[in-house]
Amino acid sequence: METVLRSAKGTVIIGPERPTVLIGERINPTGRKRLAAALKSNDLSLVRKEAIAQVRAGADVLDINVGVKGIDEVDLLSGAVRLVMEKVDVPLAIDTADVHALARALEVYRDLAPQGKPLVNSVNGEEKRLAEVLPLVKEHGAAVIGLCMGDEGVPSTVEKRVKIARKIVEQAEALDIPPTDVVIDCLAMAVAADQMAGRVTLETIHRVQEELGVNMTLGTSNASFGLPERQTIDQAFLAMAIQAGVNCPIVDVAKVRAAVLATDLLLGRDDYAERYIQAYRERARDR
């Protein structure tokens, strides 16, 4: 069960026996006032800077989100996708709730990388969203993230989240989108609000991996929201999520890559510790 993503020149393969693929999260204005202000002014200089910095830090894929109130997201997202594709050569995850912005961004991606294959972020279990997004995924030969949430929001139980994941996979298959092109996000919720939230997410990941076998992503930093020393929680939760079945998390790569490499090493996904040692040498050289 391997998900293949492609940029103009590079290929990234996500698979359960492969090293963890890191999706860089920092091109997203949520909680980032400076980036949000720049985007409102049609200024993409921070987008360019973040793209270059994340790839240098080890990002395999970049998530692109420009969702700020009061902007023309159709034009701004397509412009951001074009700029990032011209500056770095990694596949992109196109992250938007605006189906028109998604369609335009996918067209730009195809123009710049005719044989490319982006990741769409995202679809969920809502019938309307499935009907809007999945045909675009099929038309452009993309892969898609499926969120374990539906018309009533994020379910609090493992069973309901697994049911939504299965629904997304089945509806994708009905459009001839194979399970290899569906990446499920079991959704991390704040443990400060619900002490069982982390456990529910981990159990859902395990069940989805066991029953559906698809590749999985996760925004692990959501779990630590509202708590001190969030990085400690994030790294612990990320290691647990990877062991449970997540193989392409959406993360701040510079902060977590060392911990992810150590997790892969301990799970037997790094022959002779080559990747871990190489990354250590690079960090030592840059000090």
DRENDO-1510 file (C-alpha; in Angstrom, 1 decimal, always signed):
<recs>
REC; n; res; u; v; w
REC; 1; MET; +0.0; +0.0; +0.0 .
REC; 2; GLU; +2.2; +2.8; -1.3 .
REC; 3; THR; +1.1; +6.4; -2.1 .
REC; 4; VAL; +3.2; +8.1; -4.7 .
REC; 5; LEU; +3.5; +11.9; -4.9 .
REC; 6; ARG; +5.4; +13.7; -7.6 .
REC; 7; SER; +6.8; +17.2; -8.2 .
REC; 8; ALA; +8.2; +18.3; -11.6 .
REC; 9; LYS; +11.5; +16.4; -10.9 .
REC; 10; GLY; +11.1; +14.4; -7.7 .
REC; 11; THR; +9.1; +11.5; -6.4 .
REC; 12; VAL; +8.0; +10.8; -2.8 .
REC; 13; ILE; +6.7; +7.4; -1.8 .
REC; 14; ILE; +4.6; +6.9; +1.4 .
REC; 15; GLY; +4.4; +3.4; +2.7 .
REC; 16; PRO; +4.1; +1.4; +5.9 .
REC; 17; GLU; +7.6; -0.1; +5.6 .
REC; 18; ARG; +9.3; +3.0; +4.4 .
REC; 19; PRO; +10.9; +5.9; +6.4 .
REC; 20; THR; +8.4; +8.4; +7.7 .
REC; 21; VAL; +7.5; +11.2; +5.1 .
REC; 22; LEU; +7.4; +14.6; +6.7 .
REC; 23; ILE; +4.8; +17.1; +5.4 .
REC; 24; GLY; +5.9; +20.7; +6.4 .
REC; 25; GLU; +3.1; +22.6; +8.0 .
REC; 26; ARG; +4.4; +26.2; +8.3 .
REC; 27; ILE; +2.8; +27.7; +5.2 .
REC; 28; ASN; -0.4; +28.2; +7.0 .
REC; 29; PRO; -1.7; +31.5; +8.5 .
REC; 30; THR; -3.6; +29.8; +11.4 .
REC; 31; GLY; -2.1; +31.2; +14.6 .
REC; 32; ARG; +0.6; +33.0; +12.6 .
REC; 33; LYS; -0.2; +36.7; +12.6 .
REC; 34; ARG; +2.8; +37.9; +10.5 .
REC; 35; LEU; +2.1; +35.4; +7.7 .
REC; 36; ALA; -1.7; +36.2; +7.8 .
REC; 37; ALA; -0.9; +39.9; +7.5 .
REC; 38; ALA; +1.5; +39.3; +4.6 .
REC; 39; LEU; -1.1; +37.2; +2.8 .
REC; 40; LYS; -3.8; +39.9; +3.2 .
REC; 41; SER; -1.4; +42.3; +1.5 .
REC; 42; ASN; -0.8; +39.8; -1.4 .
REC; 43; ASP; +2.8; +39.5; -0.2 .
REC; 44; LEU; +4.2; +36.0; -0.8 .
REC; 45; SER; +7.7; +36.7; +0.4 .
REC; 46; LEU; +7.2; +34.8; +3.7 .
REC; 47; VAL; +5.7; +31.9; +1.8 .
REC; 48; ARG; +8.8; +31.7; -0.3 .
REC; 49; LYS; +11.1; +31.9; +2.7 .
REC; 50; GLU; +9.2; +29.2; +4.6 .
REC; 51; ALA; +9.2; +26.9; +1.6 .
REC; 52; ILE; +13.0; +27.1; +1.2 .
REC; 53; ALA; +13.6; +26.8; +5.0 .
REC; 54; GLN; +11.3; +23.8; +5.4 .
REC; 55; VAL; +12.9; +21.8; +2.6 .
REC; 56; ARG; +16.4; +22.6; +4.0 .
REC; 57; ALA; +15.2; +21.3; +7.3 .
REC; 58; GLY; +14.2; +18.0; +5.7 .
REC; 59; ALA; +10.5; +18.4; +4.6 .
REC; 60; ASP; +9.6; +15.8; +1.9 .
REC; 61; VAL; +6.3; +17.5; +1.0 .
REC; 62; LEU; +5.0; +21.0; +1.7 .
REC; 63; ASP; +1.5; +21.9; +2.8 .
REC; 64; ILE; +0.2; +25.1; +1.2 .
REC; 65; ASN; -2.6; +27.0; +3.0 .
REC; 66; VAL; -3.4; +30.7; +2.4 .
REC; 67; GLY; -6.8; +30.8; +4.1 .
REC; 68; VAL; -7.3; +34.3; +5.4 .
REC; 69; LYS; -10.5; +36.2; +5.6 .
REC; 70; GLY; -10.9; +38.9; +3.0 .
REC; 71; ILE; -8.6; +37.6; +0.4 .
REC; 72; ASP; -9.2; +36.2; -3.1 .
REC; 73; GLU; -8.2; +32.7; -2.3 .
REC; 74; VAL; -8.6; +31.5; -5.9 .
REC; 75; ASP; -5.8; +33.8; -7.1 .
REC; 76; LEU; -3.7; +33.8; -3.9 .
REC; 77; LEU; -3.5; +30.0; -3.5 .
REC; 78; SER; -2.7; +29.4; -7.2 .
REC; 79; GLY; +0.0; +32.1; -6.9 .
REC; 80; ALA; +1.5; +30.5; -3.8 .
REC; 81; VAL; +1.5; +27.1; -5.5 .
REC; 82; ARG; +3.3; +28.5; -8.5 .
REC; 83; LEU; +5.8; +30.4; -6.4 .
REC; 84; VAL; +6.7; +27.4; -4.2 .
REC; 85; MET; +6.9; +25.0; -7.2 .
REC; 86; GLU; +9.4; +27.4; -8.9 .
REC; 87; LYS; +11.6; +27.7; -5.7 .
REC; 88; VAL; +11.7; +24.1; -4.4 .
REC; 89; ASP; +11.3; +20.7; -6.0 .
REC; 90; VAL; +9.1; +18.7; -3.6 .
REC; 91; PRO; +5.5; +17.6; -4.0 .
REC; 92; LEU; +2.8; +19.9; -2.5 .
REC; 93; ALA; -0.3; +19.3; -0.4 .
REC; 94; ILE; -2.8; +21.8; -1.6 .
REC; 95; ASP; -4.7; +22.8; +1.6 .
REC; 96; THR; -8.0; +24.6; +1.2 .
REC; 97; ALA; -11.7; +24.4; +1.9 .
REC; 98; ASP; -12.5; +26.5; -1.2 .
REC; 99; VAL; -13.3; +24.1; -4.0 .
REC; 100; HIS; -12.8; +26.8; -6.7 .
REC; 101; ALA; -9.3; +27.7; -5.2 .
REC; 102; LEU; -8.5; +24.0; -5.2 .
REC; 103; ALA; -9.5; +23.5; -8.9 .
REC; 104; ARG; -7.3; +26.5; -9.9 .
REC; 105; ALA; -4.4; +25.4; -7.8 .
REC; 106; LEU; -4.6; +21.8; -9.3 .
REC; 107; GLU; -4.5; +23.4; -12.8 .
REC; 108; VAL; -1.4; +25.3; -11.9 .
REC; 109; TYR; +0.3; +22.2; -10.5 .
REC; 110; ARG; -0.5; +20.3; -13.7 .
REC; 111; ASP; +0.8; +23.1; -15.9 .
REC; 112; LEU; +4.2; +23.2; -14.0 .
REC; 113; ALA; +4.5; +19.5; -13.5 .
REC; 114; PRO; +2.5; +17.6; -16.3 .
REC; 115; GLN; +3.5; +14.3; -14.8 .
REC; 116; GLY; +3.2; +15.5; -11.2 .
REC; 117; LYS; +0.9; +14.2; -8.5 .
REC; 118; PRO; +0.0; +16.5; -5.6 .
REC; 119; LEU; -1.9; +15.7; -2.4 .
REC; 120; VAL; -5.2; +17.4; -1.8 .
REC; 121; ASN; -5.8; +18.5; +1.8 .
REC; 122; SER; -8.6; +17.5; +2.3 .
REC; 123; VAL; -12.0; +15.8; +2.1 .
REC; 124; ASN; -14.2; +14.6; +4.9 .
REC; 125; GLY; -17.2; +12.4; +5.4 .
REC; 126; GLU; -19.8; +15.1; +4.5 .
REC; 127; GLU; -21.7; +14.2; +1.3 .
REC; 128; LYS; -21.4; +17.7; -0.1 .
REC; 129; ARG; -17.6; +17.8; +0.4 .
REC; 130; LEU; -17.1; +14.3; -1.0 .
REC; 131; ALA; -19.1; +15.3; -4.1 .
REC; 132; GLU; -17.1; +18.5; -4.6 .
REC; 133; VAL; -13.6; +17.2; -4.0 .
REC; 134; LEU; -13.3; +13.6; -5.1 .
REC; 135; PRO; -14.1; +14.4; -8.8 .
REC; 136; LEU; -11.3; +17.0; -8.8 .
REC; 137; VAL; -8.9; +14.5; -7.3 .
REC; 138; LYS; -9.8; +12.0; -10.0 .
REC; 139; GLU; -9.6; +14.5; -12.8 .
REC; 140; HIS; -6.1; +15.7; -11.8 .
REC; 141; GLY; -4.7; +12.3; -10.8 .
REC; 142; ALA; -4.0; +13.5; -7.3 .
REC; 143; ALA; -4.0; +11.8; -3.9 .
REC; 144; VAL; -6.3; +13.1; -1.1 .
REC; 145; ILE; -6.3; +13.3; +2.6 .
REC; 146; GLY; -9.5; +12.0; +4.2 .
REC; 147; LEU; -10.5; +13.5; +7.6 .
REC; 148; CYS; -12.3; +11.3; +10.1 .
REC; 149; MET; -15.1; +13.9; +10.6 .
REC; 150; GLY; -18.6; +14.3; +9.2 .
REC; 151; ASP; -21.7; +16.4; +9.3 .
REC; 152; GLU; -21.7; +16.4; +13.1 .
REC; 153; GLY; -18.0; +17.3; +13.5 .
REC; 154; VAL; -15.3; +15.0; +14.9 .
REC; 155; PRO; -16.7; +11.9; +16.5 .
REC; 156; SER; -15.6; +11.2; +20.1 .
REC; 157; THR; -15.5; +7.4; +19.5 .
REC; 158; VAL; -13.0; +5.2; +17.7 .
REC; 159; GLU; -15.9; +3.3; +15.9 .
REC; 160; LYS; -17.4; +6.4; +14.4 .
REC; 161; ARG; -14.1; +7.7; +13.1 .
REC; 162; VAL; -13.2; +4.4; +11.5 .
REC; 163; LYS; -16.7; +4.3; +9.9 .
REC; 164; ILE; -16.0; +7.7; +8.3 .
REC; 165; ALA; -12.6; +6.6; +7.1 .
REC; 166; ARG; -14.2; +3.5; +5.5 .
REC; 167; LYS; -16.8; +5.7; +3.8 .
REC; 168; ILE; -14.2; +8.0; +2.3 .
REC; 169; VAL; -12.2; +5.1; +1.0 .
REC; 170; GLU; -15.3; +3.4; -0.5 .
REC; 171; GLN; -16.6; +6.6; -2.1 .
REC; 172; ALA; -13.2; +7.2; -3.6 .
REC; 173; GLU; -13.1; +3.7; -5.0 .
REC; 174; ALA; -16.5; +4.3; -6.6 .
REC; 175; LEU; -14.8; +7.0; -8.7 .
REC; 176; ASP; -11.8; +4.7; -9.5 .
REC; 177; ILE; -9.6; +6.5; -7.0 .
REC; 178; PRO; -7.6; +3.6; -5.5 .
REC; 179; PRO; -7.1; +3.2; -1.7 .
REC; 180; THR; -3.4; +3.9; -2.3 .
REC; 181; ASP; -4.4; +7.5; -3.2 .
REC; 182; VAL; -6.4; +8.0; +0.0 .
REC; 183; VAL; -4.4; +9.1; +3.1 .
REC; 184; ILE; -6.5; +9.1; +6.2 .
REC; 185; ASP; -6.2; +11.6; +9.0 .
REC; 186; CYS; -7.6; +10.2; +12.3 .
REC; 187; LEU; -7.5; +13.7; +13.8 .
REC; 188; ALA; -5.7; +14.7; +17.0 .
REC; 189; MET; -7.7; +16.7; +19.5 .
REC; 190; ALA; -6.6; +18.7; +22.5 .
REC; 191; VAL; -5.8; +16.5; +25.6 .
REC; 192; ALA; -6.2; +19.6; +27.8 .
REC; 193; ALA; -9.9; +19.5; +27.0 .
REC; 194; ASP; -10.3; +15.7; +27.1 .
REC; 195; GLN; -7.7; +13.5; +28.7 .
REC; 196; MET; -8.7; +10.5; +26.6 .
REC; 197; ALA; -8.4; +12.4; +23.3 .
REC; 198; GLY; -4.9; +11.2; +22.5 .
REC; 199; ARG; -5.8; +7.6; +23.3 .
REC; 200; VAL; -8.9; +7.7; +21.0 .
REC; 201; THR; -6.8; +9.0; +18.2 .
REC; 202; LEU; -4.1; +6.4; +18.6 .
REC; 203; GLU; -6.7; +3.6; +18.8 .
REC; 204; THR; -8.3; +4.9; +15.7 .
REC; 205; ILE; -5.0; +4.9; +13.8 .
REC; 206; HIS; -4.4; +1.3; +14.8 .
REC; 207; ARG; -7.9; +0.3; +13.7 .
REC; 208; VAL; -7.7; +2.1; +10.3 .
REC; 209; GLN; -4.3; +0.5; +9.7 .
REC; 210; GLU; -5.5; -2.9; +10.6 .
REC; 211; GLU; -8.9; -2.8; +8.8 .
REC; 212; LEU; -8.2; -0.5; +5.7 .
REC; 213; GLY; -4.4; -0.7; +5.3 .
REC; 214; VAL; -4.2; +2.9; +4.0 .
REC; 215; ASN; -1.5; +5.3; +4.6 .
REC; 216; MET; -2.1; +7.9; +7.3 .
REC; 217; THR; -1.2; +11.5; +8.2 .
REC; 218; LEU; -1.8; +13.5; +11.4 .
REC; 219; GLY; -1.4; +17.0; +12.7 .
REC; 220; THR; +0.1; +16.0; +16.0 .
REC; 221; SER; +0.6; +19.5; +17.5 .
REC; 222; ASN; -3.2; +19.8; +18.0 .
REC; 223; ALA; -3.0; +17.4; +20.9 .
REC; 224; SER; -0.8; +19.8; +23.0 .
REC; 225; PHE; -2.9; +22.9; +22.5 .
REC; 226; GLY; -3.3; +24.9; +25.6 .
REC; 227; LEU; -0.6; +23.2; +27.6 .
REC; 228; PRO; +3.0; +24.3; +28.5 .
REC; 229; GLU; +6.1; +22.9; +26.9 .
REC; 230; ARG; +4.1; +21.7; +23.9 .
REC; 231; GLN; +7.1; +20.4; +22.0 .
REC; 232; THR; +7.7; +17.7; +24.7 .
REC; 233; ILE; +4.1; +16.5; +24.2 .
REC; 234; ASP; +4.2; +16.8; +20.5 .
REC; 235; GLN; +7.4; +14.6; +20.1 .
REC; 236; ALA; +6.0; +12.0; +22.5 .
REC; 237; PHE; +2.7; +11.8; +20.7 .
REC; 238; LEU; +4.3; +11.8; +17.3 .
REC; 239; ALA; +6.5; +8.8; +18.1 .
REC; 240; MET; +3.4; +7.0; +19.4 .
REC; 241; ALA; +1.4; +7.9; +16.3 .
REC; 242; ILE; +4.1; +6.7; +14.0 .
REC; 243; GLN; +4.3; +3.3; +15.8 .
REC; 244; ALA; +0.5; +3.0; +15.5 .
REC; 245; GLY; +0.5; +3.6; +11.8 .
REC; 246; VAL; +1.0; +7.3; +10.8 .
REC; 247; ASN; +3.6; +7.5; +8.1 .
REC; 248; CYS; +3.3; +11.0; +6.7 .
REC; 249; PRO; +2.6; +13.5; +9.6 .
REC; 250; ILE; +2.0; +17.2; +9.1 .
REC; 251; VAL; +4.6; +18.8; +11.3 .
REC; 252; ASP; +7.0; +21.7; +12.0 .
REC; 253; VAL; +9.9; +19.7; +10.4 .
REC; 254; ALA; +12.8; +21.7; +12.0 .
REC; 255; LYS; +11.4; +20.9; +15.5 .
REC; 256; VAL; +10.6; +17.2; +15.1 .
REC; 257; ARG; +12.8; +15.7; +12.4 .
REC; 258; ALA; +15.5; +14.4; +14.8 .
REC; 259; ALA; +12.8; +12.7; +16.9 .
REC; 260; VAL; +11.2; +11.2; +13.8 .
REC; 261; LEU; +14.5; +9.8; +12.6 .
REC; 262; ALA; +15.1; +8.3; +16.0 .
REC; 263; THR; +11.6; +6.7; +15.9 .
REC; 264; ASP; +12.2; +5.3; +12.4 .
REC; 265; LEU; +15.6; +3.9; +13.6 .
REC; 266; LEU; +14.0; +2.1; +16.6 .
REC; 267; LEU; +11.2; +0.7; +14.4 .
REC; 268; GLY; +13.8; -0.8; +12.0 .
REC; 269; ARG; +13.3; +1.6; +9.1 .
REC; 270; ASP; +16.8; +2.9; +8.9 .
REC; 271; ASP; +19.4; +0.4; +7.7 .
REC; 272; TYR; +22.6; +0.6; +9.7 .
REC; 273; ALA; +21.3; +3.9; +11.2 .
REC; 274; GLU; +22.5; +5.7; +8.1 .
REC; 275; ARG; +19.8; +8.4; +8.0 .
REC; 276; TYR; +20.0; +9.1; +11.7 .
REC; 277; ILE; +23.8; +9.4; +11.6 .
REC; 278; GLN; +23.8; +11.6; +8.4 .
REC; 279; ALA; +21.3; +14.0; +10.0 .
REC; 280; TYR; +23.4; +14.2; +13.1 .
REC; 281; ARG; +26.5; +15.0; +11.1 .
REC; 282; GLU; +24.6; +17.7; +9.2 .
REC; 283; ARG; +23.4; +19.3; +12.5 .
REC; 284; ALA; +26.9; +19.1; +13.9 .
REC; 285; ARG; +28.4; +20.8; +10.8 .
REC; 286; ASP; +25.8; +23.6; +11.0 .
REC; 287; ARG; +26.5; +24.4; +14.7 .
</recs>
